[in-house]
């Protein structure tokens, strides 16, 4: 599995949490955009894991 993807995933997760706390909302546009980016990376990691299984 690509360590760079895992690192990127963790960084996005932290940014998403910070944005949610800062904006006091999970529905703020910044939080949603970060969540969608995180979802894309998670799907990519899952695909890679299936390819190596």
CORHU-V665797 format. One record per residue. N is the residue number from 0. SS is DSSP state (2 for helix, 1 for strand, 0 for the rest). OMEGA is omega as a letter, one per 20 degrees, with the letter a starting at -180 (999 if undefined). D_FIRST is the distance of its C-alpha to the first C-alpha in whole Angstrom. Layout:
n:N ss:SS omega:OMEGA d_first:D_FIRST
n:N ss:SS omega:OMEGA d_first:D_FIRST
This chain:
n:0 ss:0 omega:a d_first:0
n:1 ss:0 omega:a d_first:4
n:2 ss:2 omega:r d_first:6
n:3 ss:2 omega:r d_first:9
n:4 ss:2 omega:r d_first:8
n:5 ss:2 omega:r d_first:8
n:6 ss:2 omega:r d_first:11
n:7 ss:2 omega:r d_first:13
n:8 ss:2 omega:r d_first:13
n:9 ss:2 omega:r d_first:14
n:10 ss:2 omega:r d_first:17
n:11 ss:2 omega:r d_first:18
n:12 ss:2 omega:r d_first:18
n:13 ss:2 omega:r d_first:21
n:14 ss:2 omega:a d_first:22
n:15 ss:2 omega:r d_first:23
n:16 ss:2 omega:r d_first:24
n:17 ss:2 omega:r d_first:27
n:18 ss:2 omega:r d_first:28
n:19 ss:2 omega:r d_first:29
n:20 ss:2 omega:a d_first:31
n:21 ss:2 omega:a d_first:32
n:22 ss:2 omega:r d_first:33
n:23 ss:0 omega:a d_first:34
n:24 ss:0 omega:r d_first:33
n:25 ss:0 omega:a d_first:30
n:26 ss:0 omega:r d_first:31
n:27 ss:0 omega:a d_first:32
n:28 ss:2 omega:r d_first:30
n:29 ss:2 omega:a d_first:28
n:30 ss:2 omega:a d_first:26
n:31 ss:2 omega:a d_first:26
n:32 ss:2 omega:r d_first:25
n:33 ss:2 omega:r d_first:22
n:34 ss:2 omega:r d_first:21
n:35 ss:2 omega:r d_first:21
n:36 ss:2 omega:r d_first:18
n:37 ss:2 omega:r d_first:16
n:38 ss:2 omega:a d_first:17
n:39 ss:2 omega:r d_first:15
n:40 ss:2 omega:r d_first:12
n:41 ss:2 omega:r d_first:12
n:42 ss:2 omega:r d_first:13
n:43 ss:2 omega:r d_first:10
n:44 ss:2 omega:r d_first:7
n:45 ss:2 omega:r d_first:9
n:46 ss:2 omega:r d_first:10
n:47 ss:2 omega:r d_first:7
n:48 ss:2 omega:r d_first:7
n:49 ss:2 omega:a d_first:10
n:50 ss:2 omega:a d_first:10
n:51 ss:2 omega:a d_first:8
n:52 ss:0 omega:999 d_first:11
